[in-house]
Amino acid sequence: MENIISCNNVGIKFSKTTPTPTLAGWLNYKFSDNDSYFWALRNISFTVQKGELVGMIGKNGAGKSTLLRVVAEIISPDEGQISVKTKTNLLARGVGVRDHLSGRENIILGSLYLGKSLDEINKNMNSMVEFSELEEHIDRPVRYYSSGMVSKLLFTIATSINPEFLLLDELLSGGDLGFREKAKNRMLEVVNRSKGGLVATHNLQFVKESCSKVIYLDKGEMRFFGNAEEGVEMYLEEIGMSRKKSENNEIALEED
């Protein structure tokens, strides 16, 4: 099958400091020695074939969000190469949300950004609000939403379109168990009508049940890429958790 994402020995480095707003500060930042930066990702290699849903797992700070932004071509690699043969849509908490606007207004703006017309948005508004389970809050400013409510809102917007390739950063954990099951089914529908998806999540049960492959990151390095169930079991062994605990549907770890 065709590889639509190919990542070959990709590395991303970030500065440990930020430059002060002076010429001297900028020069010091620009020409400082190697100890002034750290590698957020190093030696990352994987492929995603057309139609695949690939999960991404790892602890807080493992590099999952950074890797999603590399695939979305928001961040360019400092070493290695990445080939992306599709249009990507990245949805993450805090990305594209205007907290002074209502949930309804964010649906309109987000949908316009993703290419929907106003007629399409108005036609589908009621069904989108119903899916989000935010009927009682949809006209309140998003600043008053919980993180779970924001996740519901973003996930609803992201999956209301037909993206070529969807990138999700920890949006499958918002809401109760019922919503997560509904979100899982919607995600699979989206993947079936698109070129695939890459999902960073702590919902290990979703990864085992729905993803063909998984990327396991640890401290910016790839510990595993391959069969989803094998990768999840390796992750659980390394963090000292039993198979039984993993069946609670979601491991309560912070996202990065």
C-alpha positions as CSV (number, residue, x, y, z in Angstrom):
1,M,0.0,0.0,0.0
2,E,1.0,3.6,-0.5
3,N,2.9,5.4,2.3
4,I,1.3,8.8,2.8
5,I,3.4,9.7,5.8
6,S,7.1,8.7,5.9
7,C,9.3,9.9,8.8
8,N,13.1,9.1,8.5
9,N,15.4,9.7,11.5
10,V,13.6,13.0,12.4
11,G,15.0,15.1,15.2
12,I,13.7,18.3,16.7
13,K,15.6,20.5,19.1
14,F,14.4,23.3,21.3
15,S,16.3,26.1,23.1
16,K,16.5,25.8,26.9
17,T,16.2,29.6,27.0
18,T,14.5,32.3,25.1
19,P,16.4,35.3,23.7
20,T,16.1,38.6,25.5
21,P,14.7,41.4,23.3
22,T,18.1,43.1,22.6
23,L,20.7,42.6,19.9
24,A,23.2,41.3,22.4
25,G,20.6,38.9,23.8
26,W,19.7,37.6,20.3
27,L,23.3,37.1,19.3
28,N,24.0,35.2,22.5
29,Y,20.9,33.0,21.8
30,K,21.8,32.5,18.2
31,F,25.5,31.6,18.7
32,S,25.4,29.9,22.1
33,D,27.0,26.4,22.5
34,N,25.2,23.0,22.2
35,D,24.4,23.0,25.9
36,S,21.7,25.6,25.3
37,Y,19.3,23.3,23.6
38,F,17.7,19.9,24.1
39,W,16.4,17.3,21.7
40,A,12.6,17.0,22.0
41,L,12.6,14.2,19.4
42,R,15.5,12.1,18.1
43,N,15.9,9.3,15.5
44,I,12.1,9.1,14.8
45,S,11.3,6.8,11.9
46,F,7.9,5.4,10.9
47,T,5.4,5.2,8.0
48,V,1.6,5.5,7.8
49,Q,-0.1,3.8,4.9
50,K,-3.3,5.0,3.3
51,G,-6.3,4.0,5.3
52,E,-4.4,3.3,8.6
53,L,-5.3,4.7,12.0
54,V,-2.1,4.9,14.0
55,G,-2.1,5.6,17.8
56,M,0.6,7.4,19.7
57,I,1.3,6.7,23.3
58,G,3.8,7.8,26.0
59,K,4.1,9.7,29.3
60,N,3.8,13.4,29.8
61,G,6.6,15.1,27.9
62,A,7.4,12.1,25.7
63,G,7.1,14.2,22.5
64,K,3.7,13.2,21.2
65,S,2.4,16.8,20.6
66,T,5.7,17.8,19.0
67,L,5.6,14.9,16.6
68,L,2.0,15.7,15.6
69,R,3.1,19.2,14.8
70,V,6.0,17.9,12.7
71,V,3.5,15.7,10.7
72,A,1.2,18.8,10.3
73,E,4.3,20.6,8.9
74,I,4.0,23.3,11.6
75,I,7.5,22.5,12.8
76,S,10.4,21.6,10.5
77,P,12.9,18.9,11.5
78,D,16.4,19.9,12.6
79,E,17.6,16.6,11.2
80,G,16.2,13.8,9.1
81,Q,13.4,14.0,6.6
82,I,9.6,13.7,6.6
83,S,7.3,13.2,3.6
84,V,3.6,14.1,3.8
85,K,1.6,13.2,0.8
86,T,-1.7,14.4,2.0
87,K,-3.4,17.5,3.5
88,T,-3.5,17.2,7.3
89,N,-5.9,18.7,9.9
90,L,-4.5,19.1,13.4
91,L,-6.9,19.4,16.3
92,A,-5.6,19.8,19.8
93,R,-6.7,21.5,23.0
94,G,-6.1,25.2,22.8
95,V,-5.6,25.2,19.0
96,G,-8.1,27.4,17.2
97,V,-10.3,28.0,20.3
98,R,-11.3,31.5,21.1
99,D,-12.3,31.4,24.8
100,H,-14.1,34.8,24.7
101,L,-16.5,33.4,22.1
102,S,-19.4,31.0,22.7
103,G,-19.3,27.3,21.8
104,R,-21.7,28.0,18.9
105,E,-19.4,30.8,17.6
106,N,-16.4,28.5,17.8
107,I,-18.2,25.9,15.8
108,I,-18.9,28.5,13.1
109,L,-15.3,29.8,13.0
110,G,-13.7,26.4,13.3
111,S,-15.9,24.9,10.5
112,L,-15.2,27.9,8.3
113,Y,-11.5,27.4,8.8
114,L,-11.9,23.7,7.9
115,G,-13.6,24.7,4.6
116,K,-17.3,24.4,5.3
117,S,-19.7,27.0,3.9
118,L,-22.1,29.0,6.1
119,D,-25.0,27.2,4.6
120,E,-23.5,23.8,5.5
121,I,-22.7,25.0,9.0
122,N,-26.2,26.3,9.6
123,K,-27.7,23.1,8.2
124,N,-25.6,20.9,10.5
125,M,-25.5,23.1,13.6
126,N,-28.2,21.3,15.6
127,S,-26.8,17.9,14.9
128,M,-23.3,19.1,15.9
129,V,-24.5,20.7,19.1
130,E,-26.4,17.5,19.9
131,F,-23.3,15.3,19.3
132,S,-21.2,17.5,21.5
133,E,-23.6,17.1,24.4
134,L,-23.2,20.8,25.2
135,E,-26.7,21.9,24.5
136,E,-27.0,23.7,27.9
137,H,-23.7,25.5,27.5
138,I,-23.3,26.1,23.7
139,D,-24.1,29.8,24.0
140,R,-21.8,30.4,27.0
141,P,-18.2,31.7,26.5
142,V,-15.7,28.9,26.2
143,R,-13.6,30.3,29.0
144,Y,-16.2,28.8,31.4
145,Y,-15.9,25.3,29.9
146,S,-14.0,22.5,31.6
147,S,-11.2,20.9,29.7
148,G,-13.5,17.9,29.0
149,M,-16.1,20.2,27.5
150,V,-13.5,21.9,25.3
151,S,-12.4,18.4,24.1
152,K,-16.0,17.6,23.2
153,L,-16.3,20.8,21.3
154,L,-13.1,20.4,19.3
155,F,-13.7,16.8,18.5
156,T,-17.2,17.6,17.2
157,I,-15.8,20.3,14.9
158,A,-12.9,18.2,13.7
159,T,-15.0,15.2,12.8
160,S,-17.8,17.2,11.2
161,I,-15.8,17.4,8.0
162,N,-14.2,14.9,5.6
163,P,-10.5,15.5,6.3
164,E,-7.9,13.9,4.1
165,F,-5.8,12.9,7.1
166,L,-6.8,13.7,10.7
167,L,-4.3,14.5,13.5
168,L,-5.8,14.4,17.0
169,D,-3.9,15.4,20.1
170,E,-5.6,14.0,23.2
171,L,-9.2,14.7,22.2
172,L,-10.6,11.2,22.8
173,S,-10.6,11.5,26.6
174,G,-13.1,14.3,27.1
175,G,-16.5,13.5,28.7
176,D,-17.8,10.4,30.3
177,L,-17.5,6.8,29.1
178,G,-20.6,7.1,26.9
179,F,-19.1,10.1,25.0
180,R,-15.8,8.4,24.6
181,E,-17.5,5.4,23.0
182,K,-19.4,7.7,20.7
183,A,-16.2,9.6,19.9
184,K,-14.4,6.3,19.1
185,N,-17.1,5.3,16.6
186,R,-17.1,8.7,15.0
187,M,-13.3,8.6,14.7
188,L,-13.5,5.2,12.9
189,E,-16.1,6.6,10.5
190,V,-13.9,9.5,9.7
191,V,-10.9,7.3,9.0
192,N,-12.9,5.0,6.8
193,R,-13.8,7.9,4.5
194,S,-10.4,9.5,4.6
195,K,-6.7,8.6,4.0
196,G,-6.2,7.8,7.7
197,G,-5.3,9.4,11.0
198,L,-2.6,9.7,13.7
199,V,-4.0,10.0,17.2
200,A,-2.1,10.9,20.4
201,T,-4.0,9.5,23.4
202,H,-3.8,8.0,26.8
203,N,-6.9,5.8,26.1
204,L,-5.0,2.6,25.7
205,Q,-8.1,0.5,25.2
206,F,-9.0,2.6,22.2
207,V,-5.5,2.1,20.8
208,K,-5.7,-1.7,21.2
209,E,-9.2,-2.0,19.8
210,S,-9.1,0.6,17.0
211,C,-5.6,1.2,15.8
212,S,-3.6,-1.1,13.5
213,K,-0.3,0.3,14.7
214,V,1.1,2.3,17.6
215,I,4.0,4.6,18.1
216,Y,5.4,4.5,21.7
217,L,7.5,7.5,22.6
218,D,9.7,8.0,25.7
219,K,11.7,11.1,26.4
220,G,11.7,12.1,22.7
221,E,12.8,8.7,21.5
222,M,10.9,5.9,19.8
223,R,10.6,2.8,22.0
224,F,8.3,0.9,19.7
225,F,6.5,1.1,16.3
226,G,4.3,-1.7,15.1
227,N,1.4,-3.8,16.2
228,A,-0.9,-1.8,18.5
229,E,-1.6,-4.5,21.1
230,E,2.1,-5.4,21.4
231,G,3.1,-1.7,21.8
232,V,0.5,-1.1,24.5
233,E,1.6,-4.2,26.4
234,M,5.3,-3.1,26.2
235,Y,4.3,0.4,27.5
236,L,2.3,-1.0,30.4
237,E,5.2,-3.3,31.4
238,E,7.7,-0.4,31.3
239,I,5.5,1.8,33.5
240,G,4.7,-1.1,35.8
241,M,1.0,-1.5,35.2
242,S,-0.8,-4.7,34.8
243,R,-3.0,-5.8,31.9
244,K,-6.0,-5.7,34.3
245,K,-5.5,-2.0,35.1
246,S,-5.3,-1.2,31.4
247,E,-8.8,-2.5,30.9
248,N,-10.2,0.5,32.8
249,N,-10.5,2.1,29.4
250,E,-8.1,5.0,30.1
251,I,-4.9,5.5,32.1
252,A,-5.1,8.7,34.1
253,L,-1.9,10.3,32.9
254,E,-1.4,13.9,32.1
255,E,-1.2,14.8,28.4
256,D,1.9,16.5,27.1
